[in-house]
Each structure stands twice: as structure tokens, then as C-alpha cells.
Amino acid sequence: MAAKKKNFEAQLKRLQAIVESLETGELALEKSVALYKEGMTLSKECRTQLENARNEIRLFTEEGEVPFEEETAAATTAD
């Protein structure tokens, strides 16, 4: 894999392609094992990125950041 980290969407797209390939059942054993390993690595990386995003959102929420919906509702009721 390239030194530059792929973005989440690209990793997820590749993971979906791997799953589709494995589900066909038409691959040689060696190719299936290689794709399985790649898929597991991508799955772990995607999970880590999602967890990091959740933590970042949680951090903003804990620091008192108000979600957009609440700000919009408050502005609407003030009219």
C-alpha cells in the first residue's frame, strides 16, 4: 500500500470489492487468502478511523458545543 493513507471512502470501496470477489467463490485459494488478509487490514483501519471520528465528535460535545439543530430551533422560536 502507498505511504499516503487512503481516505475512509476509498478504503470502504476497496473492502466492498474484496467482499464481492470472495463471495463469488471463483478465486483460487491463494488469491482468496490474500484478499481476506487485505480485507481484514482494511476493516481494522476503517474501524479505527470511525472510532477516531466518534471520539472527535464526543470531544466537541463534551466541551459544550451545541449541535446545529438546537441552534436552529432556538433561533426559530425567538422570532
PyMOL Python script that loads the backbone (N, CA, C, O; Angstrom):
from pymol import cmd

cmd.read_pdbstr("""\
ATOM      1  N   MET A   1       0.842  -1.178   0.000  1.00  0.00           N
ATOM      2  CA  MET A   1       0.000   0.000   0.000  1.00  0.00           C
ATOM      3  C   MET A   1       0.882   1.233   0.000  1.00  0.00           C
ATOM      4  O   MET A   1       1.987   1.211   0.542  1.00  0.00           O
ATOM      5  N   ALA A   2       0.408   2.290  -0.595  1.00  0.00           N
ATOM      6  CA  ALA A   2       1.176   3.530  -0.685  1.00  0.00           C
ATOM      7  C   ALA A   2       1.409   4.109   0.699  1.00  0.00           C
ATOM      8  O   ALA A   2       0.669   3.829   1.642  1.00  0.00           O
ATOM      9  N   ALA A   3       2.463   4.931   0.804  1.00  0.00           N
ATOM     10  CA  ALA A   3       2.789   5.542   2.082  1.00  0.00           C
ATOM     11  C   ALA A   3       1.682   6.482   2.534  1.00  0.00           C
ATOM     12  O   ALA A   3       1.418   6.599   3.730  1.00  0.00           O
ATOM     13  N   LYS A   4       1.036   7.147   1.592  1.00  0.00           N
ATOM     14  CA  LYS A   4      -0.061   8.051   1.926  1.00  0.00           C
ATOM     15  C   LYS A   4      -1.290   7.225   2.297  1.00  0.00           C
ATOM     16  O   LYS A   4      -1.686   6.315   1.569  1.00  0.00           O
ATOM     17  N   LYS A   5      -1.882   7.554   3.432  1.00  0.00           N
ATOM     18  CA  LYS A   5      -3.046   6.824   3.897  1.00  0.00           C
ATOM     19  C   LYS A   5      -4.252   7.121   3.013  1.00  0.00           C
ATOM     20  O   LYS A   5      -4.536   8.279   2.708  1.00  0.00           O
ATOM     21  N   LYS A   6      -4.950   6.080   2.609  1.00  0.00           N
ATOM     22  CA  LYS A   6      -6.154   6.264   1.809  1.00  0.00           C
ATOM     23  C   LYS A   6      -7.262   6.814   2.695  1.00  0.00           C
ATOM     24  O   LYS A   6      -7.294   6.568   3.900  1.00  0.00           O
ATOM     25  N   ASN A   7      -8.163   7.557   2.080  1.00  0.00           N
ATOM     26  CA  ASN A   7      -9.267   8.074   2.865  1.00  0.00           C
ATOM     27  C   ASN A   7     -10.281   6.970   3.154  1.00  0.00           C
ATOM     28  O   ASN A   7     -10.251   5.906   2.536  1.00  0.00           O
ATOM     29  N   PHE A   8     -11.163   7.236   4.087  1.00  0.00           N
ATOM     30  CA  PHE A   8     -12.122   6.248   4.548  1.00  0.00           C
ATOM     31  C   PHE A   8     -12.975   5.701   3.402  1.00  0.00           C
ATOM     32  O   PHE A   8     -13.164   4.491   3.286  1.00  0.00           O
ATOM     33  N   GLU A   9     -13.483   6.589   2.569  1.00  0.00           N
ATOM     34  CA  GLU A   9     -14.362   6.167   1.485  1.00  0.00           C
ATOM     35  C   GLU A   9     -13.651   5.239   0.502  1.00  0.00           C
ATOM     36  O   GLU A   9     -14.234   4.259   0.040  1.00  0.00           O
ATOM     37  N   ALA A  10     -12.404   5.544   0.186  1.00  0.00           N
ATOM     38  CA  ALA A  10     -11.634   4.688  -0.728  1.00  0.00           C
ATOM     39  C   ALA A  10     -11.386   3.321  -0.102  1.00  0.00           C
ATOM     40  O   ALA A  10     -11.475   2.296  -0.778  1.00  0.00           O
ATOM     41  N   GLN A  11     -11.074   3.310   1.191  1.00  0.00           N
ATOM     42  CA  GLN A  11     -10.846   2.037   1.875  1.00  0.00           C
ATOM     43  C   GLN A  11     -12.126   1.210   1.913  1.00  0.00           C
ATOM     44  O   GLN A  11     -12.097   0.001   1.682  1.00  0.00           O
ATOM     45  N   LEU A  12     -13.235   1.856   2.201  1.00  0.00           N
ATOM     46  CA  LEU A  12     -14.506   1.148   2.266  1.00  0.00           C
ATOM     47  C   LEU A  12     -14.893   0.587   0.897  1.00  0.00           C
ATOM     48  O   LEU A  12     -15.394  -0.533   0.799  1.00  0.00           O
ATOM     49  N   LYS A  13     -14.662   1.362  -0.145  1.00  0.00           N
ATOM     50  CA  LYS A  13     -14.964   0.900  -1.507  1.00  0.00           C
ATOM     51  C   LYS A  13     -14.122  -0.331  -1.852  1.00  0.00           C
ATOM     52  O   LYS A  13     -14.633  -1.293  -2.426  1.00  0.00           O
ATOM     53  N   ARG A  14     -12.841  -0.302  -1.505  1.00  0.00           N
ATOM     54  CA  ARG A  14     -11.962  -1.447  -1.764  1.00  0.00           C
ATOM     55  C   ARG A  14     -12.425  -2.658  -0.962  1.00  0.00           C
ATOM     56  O   ARG A  14     -12.435  -3.778  -1.473  1.00  0.00           O
ATOM     57  N   LEU A  15     -12.806  -2.437   0.287  1.00  0.00           N
ATOM     58  CA  LEU A  15     -13.281  -3.528   1.135  1.00  0.00           C
ATOM     59  C   LEU A  15     -14.535  -4.169   0.541  1.00  0.00           C
ATOM     60  O   LEU A  15     -14.669  -5.392   0.545  1.00  0.00           O
ATOM     61  N   GLN A  16     -15.437  -3.359   0.039  1.00  0.00           N
ATOM     62  CA  GLN A  16     -16.646  -3.886  -0.602  1.00  0.00           C
ATOM     63  C   GLN A  16     -16.301  -4.710  -1.843  1.00  0.00           C
ATOM     64  O   GLN A  16     -16.914  -5.748  -2.089  1.00  0.00           O
ATOM     65  N   ALA A  17     -15.332  -4.256  -2.615  1.00  0.00           N
ATOM     66  CA  ALA A  17     -14.908  -5.001  -3.804  1.00  0.00           C
ATOM     67  C   ALA A  17     -14.305  -6.347  -3.411  1.00  0.00           C
ATOM     68  O   ALA A  17     -14.530  -7.354  -4.081  1.00  0.00           O
ATOM     69  N   ILE A  18     -13.542  -6.359  -2.328  1.00  0.00           N
ATOM     70  CA  ILE A  18     -12.943  -7.612  -1.844  1.00  0.00           C
ATOM     71  C   ILE A  18     -14.033  -8.587  -1.430  1.00  0.00           C
ATOM     72  O   ILE A  18     -13.986  -9.764  -1.786  1.00  0.00           O
ATOM     73  N   VAL A  19     -15.014  -8.100  -0.680  1.00  0.00           N
ATOM     74  CA  VAL A  19     -16.112  -8.965  -0.237  1.00  0.00           C
ATOM     75  C   VAL A  19     -16.843  -9.556  -1.442  1.00  0.00           C
ATOM     76  O   VAL A  19     -17.143 -10.750  -1.466  1.00  0.00           O
ATOM     77  N   GLU A  20     -17.126  -8.728  -2.428  1.00  0.00           N
ATOM     78  CA  GLU A  20     -17.808  -9.219  -3.634  1.00  0.00           C
ATOM     79  C   GLU A  20     -16.982 -10.295  -4.333  1.00  0.00           C
ATOM     80  O   GLU A  20     -17.527 -11.304  -4.782  1.00  0.00           O
ATOM     81  N   SER A  21     -15.677 -10.086  -4.424  1.00  0.00           N
ATOM     82  CA  SER A  21     -14.805 -11.074  -5.073  1.00  0.00           C
ATOM     83  C   SER A  21     -14.793 -12.389  -4.307  1.00  0.00           C
ATOM     84  O   SER A  21     -14.863 -13.464  -4.902  1.00  0.00           O
ATOM     85  N   LEU A  22     -14.706 -12.297  -2.988  1.00  0.00           N
ATOM     86  CA  LEU A  22     -14.672 -13.509  -2.174  1.00  0.00           C
ATOM     87  C   LEU A  22     -16.000 -14.258  -2.222  1.00  0.00           C
ATOM     88  O   LEU A  22     -16.026 -15.488  -2.179  1.00  0.00           O
ATOM     89  N   GLU A  23     -17.091 -13.522  -2.311  1.00  0.00           N
ATOM     90  CA  GLU A  23     -18.411 -14.158  -2.328  1.00  0.00           C
ATOM     91  C   GLU A  23     -18.685 -14.934  -3.609  1.00  0.00           C
ATOM     92  O   GLU A  23     -19.566 -15.794  -3.629  1.00  0.00           O
ATOM     93  N   THR A  24     -17.950 -14.647  -4.677  1.00  0.00           N
ATOM     94  CA  THR A  24     -18.177 -15.384  -5.925  1.00  0.00           C
ATOM     95  C   THR A  24     -17.766 -16.843  -5.789  1.00  0.00           C
ATOM     96  O   THR A  24     -18.340 -17.720  -6.435  1.00  0.00           O
ATOM     97  N   GLY A  25     -16.772 -17.098  -4.945  1.00  0.00           N
ATOM     98  CA  GLY A  25     -16.293 -18.462  -4.775  1.00  0.00           C
ATOM     99  C   GLY A  25     -15.488 -18.974  -5.953  1.00  0.00           C
ATOM    100  O   GLY A  25     -15.207 -20.169  -6.038  1.00  0.00           O
ATOM    101  N   GLU A  26     -15.114 -18.089  -6.858  1.00  0.00           N
ATOM    102  CA  GLU A  26     -14.414 -18.500  -8.075  1.00  0.00           C
ATOM    103  C   GLU A  26     -12.910 -18.254  -8.021  1.00  0.00           C
ATOM    104  O   GLU A  26     -12.211 -18.531  -8.995  1.00  0.00           O
ATOM    105  N   LEU A  27     -12.406 -17.748  -6.920  1.00  0.00           N
ATOM    106  CA  LEU A  27     -10.982 -17.431  -6.814  1.00  0.00           C
ATOM    107  C   LEU A  27     -10.180 -18.632  -6.338  1.00  0.00           C
ATOM    108  O   LEU A  27     -10.691 -19.507  -5.639  1.00  0.00           O
ATOM    109  N   ALA A  28      -8.925 -18.654  -6.728  1.00  0.00           N
ATOM    110  CA  ALA A  28      -8.015 -19.684  -6.230  1.00  0.00           C
ATOM    111  C   ALA A  28      -7.801 -19.467  -4.731  1.00  0.00           C
ATOM    112  O   ALA A  28      -7.961 -18.356  -4.224  1.00  0.00           O
ATOM    113  N   LEU A  29      -7.445 -20.521  -4.048  1.00  0.00           N
ATOM    114  CA  LEU A  29      -7.254 -20.457  -2.601  1.00  0.00           C
ATOM    115  C   LEU A  29      -6.253 -19.379  -2.210  1.00  0.00           C
ATOM    116  O   LEU A  29      -6.504 -18.598  -1.293  1.00  0.00           O
ATOM    117  N   GLU A  30      -5.122 -19.334  -2.901  1.00  0.00           N
ATOM    118  CA  GLU A  30      -4.078 -18.365  -2.561  1.00  0.00           C
ATOM    119  C   GLU A  30      -4.579 -16.931  -2.710  1.00  0.00           C
ATOM    120  O   GLU A  30      -4.305 -16.077  -1.867  1.00  0.00           O
ATOM    121  N   LYS A  31      -5.316 -16.677  -3.788  1.00  0.00           N
ATOM    122  CA  LYS A  31      -5.870 -15.342  -4.031  1.00  0.00           C
ATOM    123  C   LYS A  31      -6.918 -15.010  -2.971  1.00  0.00           C
ATOM    124  O   LYS A  31      -6.981 -13.877  -2.492  1.00  0.00           O
ATOM    125  N   SER A  32      -7.730 -15.982  -2.607  1.00  0.00           N
ATOM    126  CA  SER A  32      -8.747 -15.773  -1.575  1.00  0.00           C
ATOM    127  C   SER A  32      -8.116 -15.418  -0.238  1.00  0.00           C
ATOM    128  O   SER A  32      -8.585 -14.514   0.455  1.00  0.00           O
ATOM    129  N   VAL A  33      -7.064 -16.120   0.122  1.00  0.00           N
ATOM    130  CA  VAL A  33      -6.379 -15.847   1.389  1.00  0.00           C
ATOM    131  C   VAL A  33      -5.759 -14.455   1.368  1.00  0.00           C
ATOM    132  O   VAL A  33      -5.847 -13.721   2.353  1.00  0.00           O
ATOM    133  N   ALA A  34      -5.135 -14.090   0.255  1.00  0.00           N
ATOM    134  CA  ALA A  34      -4.523 -12.763   0.143  1.00  0.00           C
ATOM    135  C   ALA A  34      -5.582 -11.664   0.252  1.00  0.00           C
ATOM    136  O   ALA A  34      -5.373 -10.663   0.936  1.00  0.00           O
ATOM    137  N   LEU A  35      -6.710 -11.854  -0.420  1.00  0.00           N
ATOM    138  CA  LEU A  35      -7.783 -10.863  -0.347  1.00  0.00           C
ATOM    139  C   LEU A  35      -8.383 -10.801   1.056  1.00  0.00           C
ATOM    140  O   LEU A  35      -8.724  -9.724   1.545  1.00  0.00           O
ATOM    141  N   TYR A  36      -8.509 -11.953   1.694  1.00  0.00           N
ATOM    142  CA  TYR A  36      -9.030 -11.991   3.062  1.00  0.00           C
ATOM    143  C   TYR A  36      -8.135 -11.178   3.999  1.00  0.00           C
ATOM    144  O   TYR A  36      -8.623 -10.388   4.808  1.00  0.00           O
ATOM    145  N   LYS A  37      -6.821 -11.382   3.880  1.00  0.00           N
ATOM    146  CA  LYS A  37      -5.873 -10.629   4.716  1.00  0.00           C
ATOM    147  C   LYS A  37      -5.992  -9.129   4.457  1.00  0.00           C
ATOM    148  O   LYS A  37      -6.032  -8.329   5.391  1.00  0.00           O
ATOM    149  N   GLU A  38      -6.048  -8.760   3.180  1.00  0.00           N
ATOM    150  CA  GLU A  38      -6.185  -7.345   2.832  1.00  0.00           C
ATOM    151  C   GLU A  38      -7.491  -6.780   3.392  1.00  0.00           C
ATOM    152  O   GLU A  38      -7.524  -5.669   3.921  1.00  0.00           O
ATOM    153  N   GLY A  39      -8.554  -7.556   3.267  1.00  0.00           N
ATOM    154  CA  GLY A  39      -9.851  -7.122   3.778  1.00  0.00           C
ATOM    155  C   GLY A  39      -9.852  -6.926   5.280  1.00  0.00           C
ATOM    156  O   GLY A  39     -10.431  -5.962   5.781  1.00  0.00           O
ATOM    157  N   MET A  40      -9.214  -7.824   5.999  1.00  0.00           N
ATOM    158  CA  MET A  40      -9.145  -7.697   7.456  1.00  0.00           C
ATOM    159  C   MET A  40      -8.351  -6.458   7.855  1.00  0.00           C
ATOM    160  O   MET A  40      -8.710  -5.766   8.807  1.00  0.00           O
ATOM    161  N   THR A  41      -7.276  -6.181   7.130  1.00  0.00           N
ATOM    162  CA  THR A  41      -6.476  -4.981   7.400  1.00  0.00           C
ATOM    163  C   THR A  41      -7.298  -3.726   7.139  1.00  0.00           C
ATOM    164  O   THR A  41      -7.304  -2.803   7.953  1.00  0.00           O
ATOM    165  N   LEU A  42      -7.990  -3.692   6.006  1.00  0.00           N
ATOM    166  CA  LEU A  42      -8.834  -2.543   5.681  1.00  0.00           C
ATOM    167  C   LEU A  42      -9.951  -2.369   6.702  1.00  0.00           C
ATOM    168  O   LEU A  42     -10.267  -1.248   7.101  1.00  0.00           O
ATOM    169  N   SER A  43     -10.538  -3.469   7.118  1.00  0.00           N
ATOM    170  CA  SER A  43     -11.606  -3.416   8.110  1.00  0.00           C
ATOM    171  C   SER A  43     -11.109  -2.789   9.412  1.00  0.00           C
ATOM    172  O   SER A  43     -11.790  -1.958  10.013  1.00  0.00           O
ATOM    173  N   LYS A  44      -9.935  -3.190   9.831  1.00  0.00           N
ATOM    174  CA  LYS A  44      -9.355  -2.643  11.064  1.00  0.00           C
ATOM    175  C   LYS A  44      -9.075  -1.146  10.904  1.00  0.00           C
ATOM    176  O   LYS A  44      -9.352  -0.362  11.811  1.00  0.00           O
ATOM    177  N   GLU A  45      -8.529  -0.754   9.757  1.00  0.00           N
ATOM    178  CA  GLU A  45      -8.229   0.658   9.514  1.00  0.00           C
ATOM    179  C   GLU A  45      -9.505   1.493   9.479  1.00  0.00           C
ATOM    180  O   GLU A  45      -9.541   2.590  10.036  1.00  0.00           O
ATOM    181  N   CYS A  46     -10.547   0.987   8.834  1.00  0.00           N
ATOM    182  CA  CYS A  46     -11.826   1.708   8.783  1.00  0.00           C
ATOM    183  C   CYS A  46     -12.424   1.840  10.181  1.00  0.00           C
ATOM    184  O   CYS A  46     -12.926   2.900  10.555  1.00  0.00           O
ATOM    185  N   ARG A  47     -12.367   0.768  10.937  1.00  0.00           N
ATOM    186  CA  ARG A  47     -12.897   0.795  12.302  1.00  0.00           C
ATOM    187  C   ARG A  47     -12.155   1.832  13.143  1.00  0.00           C
ATOM    188  O   ARG A  47     -12.773   2.558  13.922  1.00  0.00           O
ATOM    189  N   THR A  48     -10.839   1.901  12.990  1.00  0.00           N
ATOM    190  CA  THR A  48     -10.035   2.878  13.725  1.00  0.00           C
ATOM    191  C   THR A  48     -10.413   4.301  13.328  1.00  0.00           C
ATOM    192  O   THR A  48     -10.551   5.173  14.185  1.00  0.00           O
ATOM    193  N   GLN A  49     -10.579   4.531  12.034  1.00  0.00           N
ATOM    194  CA  GLN A  49     -10.963   5.868  11.570  1.00  0.00           C
ATOM    195  C   GLN A  49     -12.338   6.260  12.097  1.00  0.00           C
ATOM    196  O   GLN A  49     -12.543   7.410  12.488  1.00  0.00           O
ATOM    197  N   LEU A  50     -13.282   5.323  12.115  1.00  0.00           N
ATOM    198  CA  LEU A  50     -14.611   5.611  12.651  1.00  0.00           C
ATOM    199  C   LEU A  50     -14.544   5.932  14.141  1.00  0.00           C
ATOM    200  O   LEU A  50     -15.194   6.866  14.610  1.00  0.00           O
ATOM    201  N   GLU A  51     -13.770   5.168  14.867  1.00  0.00           N
ATOM    202  CA  GLU A  51     -13.626   5.409  16.307  1.00  0.00           C
ATOM    203  C   GLU A  51     -12.989   6.770  16.564  1.00  0.00           C
ATOM    204  O   GLU A  51     -13.399   7.482  17.481  1.00  0.00           O
ATOM    205  N   ASN A  52     -11.996   7.136  15.766  1.00  0.00           N
ATOM    206  CA  ASN A  52     -11.371   8.458  15.908  1.00  0.00           C
ATOM    207  C   ASN A  52     -12.377   9.568  15.639  1.00  0.00           C
ATOM    208  O   ASN A  52     -12.392  10.578  16.341  1.00  0.00           O
ATOM    209  N   ALA A  53     -13.214   9.385  14.629  1.00  0.00           N
ATOM    210  CA  ALA A  53     -14.240  10.387  14.319  1.00  0.00           C
ATOM    211  C   ALA A  53     -15.246  10.491  15.458  1.00  0.00           C
ATOM    212  O   ALA A  53     -15.640  11.594  15.836  1.00  0.00           O
ATOM    213  N   ARG A  54     -15.664   9.359  16.006  1.00  0.00           N
ATOM    214  CA  ARG A  54     -16.589   9.369  17.151  1.00  0.00           C
ATOM    215  C   ARG A  54     -15.982  10.104  18.333  1.00  0.00           C
ATOM    216  O   ARG A  54     -16.648  10.911  18.981  1.00  0.00           O
ATOM    217  N   ASN A  55     -14.721   9.825  18.609  1.00  0.00           N
ATOM    218  CA  ASN A  55     -14.053  10.482  19.733  1.00  0.00           C
ATOM    219  C   ASN A  55     -13.952  11.984  19.524  1.00  0.00           C
ATOM    220  O   ASN A  55     -14.123  12.759  20.465  1.00  0.00           O
ATOM    221  N   GLU A  56     -13.676  12.395  18.298  1.00  0.00           N
ATOM    222  CA  GLU A  56     -13.583  13.823  17.996  1.00  0.00           C
ATOM    223  C   GLU A  56     -14.937  14.504  18.200  1.00  0.00           C
ATOM    224  O   GLU A  56     -15.011  15.591  18.773  1.00  0.00           O
ATOM    225  N   ILE A  57     -15.998  13.863  17.731  1.00  0.00           N
ATOM    226  CA  ILE A  57     -17.345  14.415  17.920  1.00  0.00           C
ATOM    227  C   ILE A  57     -17.691  14.461  19.404  1.00  0.00           C
ATOM    228  O   ILE A  57     -18.246  15.448  19.887  1.00  0.00           O
ATOM    229  N   ARG A  58     -17.367  13.403  20.118  1.00  0.00           N
ATOM    230  CA  ARG A  58     -17.631  13.349  21.556  1.00  0.00           C
ATOM    231  C   ARG A  58     -16.887  14.474  22.273  1.00  0.00           C
ATOM    232  O   ARG A  58     -17.432  15.094  23.185  1.00  0.00           O
ATOM    233  N   LEU A  59     -15.657  14.736  21.869  1.00  0.00           N
ATOM    234  CA  LEU A  59     -14.860  15.798  22.481  1.00  0.00           C
ATOM    235  C   LEU A  59     -15.536  17.148  22.297  1.00  0.00           C
ATOM    236  O   LEU A  59     -15.628  17.920  23.251  1.00  0.00           O
ATOM    237  N   PHE A  60     -16.009  17.449  21.095  1.00  0.00           N
ATOM    238  CA  PHE A  60     -16.698  18.715  20.848  1.00  0.00           C
ATOM    239  C   PHE A  60     -17.969  18.815  21.679  1.00  0.00           C
ATOM    240  O   PHE A  60     -18.271  19.873  22.232  1.00  0.00           O
ATOM    241  N   THR A  61     -18.710  17.722  21.768  1.00  0.00           N
ATOM    242  CA  THR A  61     -19.955  17.718  22.524  1.00  0.00           C
ATOM    243  C   THR A  61     -19.689  17.943  24.006  1.00  0.00           C
ATOM    244  O   THR A  61     -20.409  18.704  24.653  1.00  0.00           O
ATOM    245  N   GLU A  62     -18.675  17.299  24.546  1.00  0.00           N
ATOM    246  CA  GLU A  62     -18.340  17.447  25.961  1.00  0.00           C
ATOM    247  C   GLU A  62     -17.839  18.847  26.293  1.00  0.00           C
ATOM    248  O   GLU A  62     -17.970  19.303  27.429  1.00  0.00           O
ATOM    249  N   GLU A  63     -17.270  19.525  25.308  1.00  0.00           N
ATOM    250  CA  GLU A  63     -16.762  20.874  25.535  1.00  0.00           C
ATOM    251  C   GLU A  63     -17.858  21.927  25.421  1.00  0.00           C
ATOM    252  O   GLU A  63     -17.575  23.124  25.463  1.00  0.00           O
ATOM    253  N   GLY A  64     -19.095  21.491  25.278  1.00  0.00           N
ATOM    254  CA  GLY A  64     -20.205  22.425  25.264  1.00  0.00           C
ATOM    255  C   GLY A  64     -20.623  22.917  23.905  1.00  0.00           C
ATOM    256  O   GLY A  64     -21.446  23.827  23.810  1.00  0.00           O
ATOM    257  N   GLU A  65     -20.083  22.346  22.849  1.00  0.00           N
ATOM    258  CA  GLU A  65     -20.508  22.742  21.512  1.00  0.00           C
ATOM    259  C   GLU A  65     -21.968  22.339  21.332  1.00  0.00           C
ATOM    260  O   GLU A  65     -22.344  21.209  21.641  1.00  0.00           O
ATOM    261  N   VAL A  66     -22.780  23.250  20.840  1.00  0.00           N
ATOM    262  CA  VAL A  66     -24.202  22.991  20.648  1.00  0.00           C
ATOM    263  C   VAL A  66     -24.429  22.469  19.232  1.00  0.00           C
ATOM    264  O   VAL A  66     -23.944  23.061  18.269  1.00  0.00           O
ATOM    265  N   PRO A  67     -25.164  21.363  19.099  1.00  0.00           N
ATOM    266  CA  PRO A  67     -25.463  20.840  17.761  1.00  0.00           C
ATOM    267  C   PRO A  67     -26.251  21.855  16.939  1.00  0.00           C
ATOM    268  O   PRO A  67     -26.946  22.702  17.500  1.00  0.00           O
ATOM    269  N   PHE A  68     -26.147  21.776  15.637  1.00  0.00           N
ATOM    270  CA  PHE A  68     -26.817  22.714  14.738  1.00  0.00           C
ATOM    271  C   PHE A  68     -28.326  22.741  14.938  1.00  0.00           C
ATOM    272  O   PHE A  68     -28.930  23.813  14.904  1.00  0.00           O
ATOM    273  N   GLU A  69     -28.940  21.590  15.145  1.00  0.00           N
ATOM    274  CA  GLU A  69     -30.384  21.526  15.280  1.00  0.00           C
ATOM    275  C   GLU A  69     -30.871  22.379  16.441  1.00  0.00           C
ATOM    276  O   GLU A  69     -31.877  23.078  16.312  1.00  0.00           O
ATOM    277  N   GLU A  70     -30.184  22.334  17.563  1.00  0.00           N
ATOM    278  CA  GLU A  70     -30.603  23.110  18.725  1.00  0.00           C
ATOM    279  C   GLU A  70     -30.459  24.602  18.469  1.00  0.00           C
ATOM    280  O   GLU A  70     -31.320  25.380  18.879  1.00  0.00           O
ATOM    281  N   GLU A  71     -29.397  25.013  17.803  1.00  0.00           N
ATOM    282  CA  GLU A  71     -29.207  26.426  17.492  1.00  0.00           C
ATOM    283  C   GLU A  71     -30.311  26.910  16.565  1.00  0.00           C
ATOM    284  O   GLU A  71     -30.847  28.002  16.756  1.00  0.00           O
ATOM    285  N   THR A  72     -30.654  26.112  15.568  1.00  0.00           N
ATOM    286  CA  THR A  72     -31.693  26.473  14.612  1.00  0.00           C
ATOM    287  C   THR A  72     -33.042  26.560  15.310  1.00  0.00           C
ATOM    288  O   THR A  72     -33.810  27.486  15.052  1.00  0.00           O
ATOM    289  N   ALA A  73     -33.339  25.618  16.181  1.00  0.00           N
ATOM    290  CA  ALA A  73     -34.604  25.619  16.903  1.00  0.00           C
ATOM    291  C   ALA A  73     -34.711  26.846  17.797  1.00  0.00           C
ATOM    292  O   ALA A  73     -35.780  27.453  17.878  1.00  0.00           O
ATOM    293  N   ALA A  74     -33.642  27.221  18.461  1.00  0.00           N
ATOM    294  CA  ALA A  74     -33.645  28.395  19.333  1.00  0.00           C
ATOM    295  C   ALA A  74     -33.866  29.664  18.523  1.00  0.00           C
ATOM    296  O   ALA A  74     -34.598  30.549  18.966  1.00  0.00           O
ATOM    297  N   ALA A  75     -33.268  29.773  17.373  1.00  0.00           N
ATOM    298  CA  ALA A  75     -33.424  30.951  16.519  1.00  0.00           C
ATOM    299  C   ALA A  75     -34.846  31.042  15.980  1.00  0.00           C
ATOM    300  O   ALA A  75     -35.390  32.139  15.851  1.00  0.00           O
ATOM    301  N   THR A  76     -35.447  29.912  15.668  1.00  0.00           N
ATOM    302  CA  THR A  76     -36.804  29.885  15.133  1.00  0.00           C
ATOM    303  C   THR A  76     -37.820  30.301  16.190  1.00  0.00           C
ATOM    304  O   THR A  76     -38.756  31.041  15.886  1.00  0.00           O
ATOM    305  N   THR A  77     -37.651  29.840  17.418  1.00  0.00           N
ATOM    306  CA  THR A  77     -38.595  30.173  18.482  1.00  0.00           C
ATOM    307  C   THR A  77     -38.451  31.612  18.944  1.00  0.00           C
ATOM    308  O   THR A  77     -39.382  32.152  19.542  1.00  0.00           O
ATOM    309  N   ALA A  78     -37.328  32.243  18.691  1.00  0.00           N
ATOM    310  CA  ALA A  78     -37.107  33.631  19.092  1.00  0.00           C
ATOM    311  C   ALA A  78     -37.853  34.598  18.191  1.00  0.00           C
ATOM    312  O   ALA A  78     -38.083  35.744  18.576  1.00  0.00           O
ATOM    313  N   ASP A  79     -38.236  34.157  16.994  1.00  0.00           N
ATOM    314  CA  ASP A  79     -38.933  35.039  16.038  1.00  0.00           C
ATOM    315  C   ASP A  79     -40.336  35.337  16.444  1.00  0.00           C
ATOM    316  O   ASP A  79     -41.042  36.061  15.741  1.00  0.00           O
TER     317      ASP A  79
END
""", "prot")
cmd.dss("prot")
cmd.show_as("cartoon", "prot")
cmd.util.cbc("prot")
cmd.orient("prot")
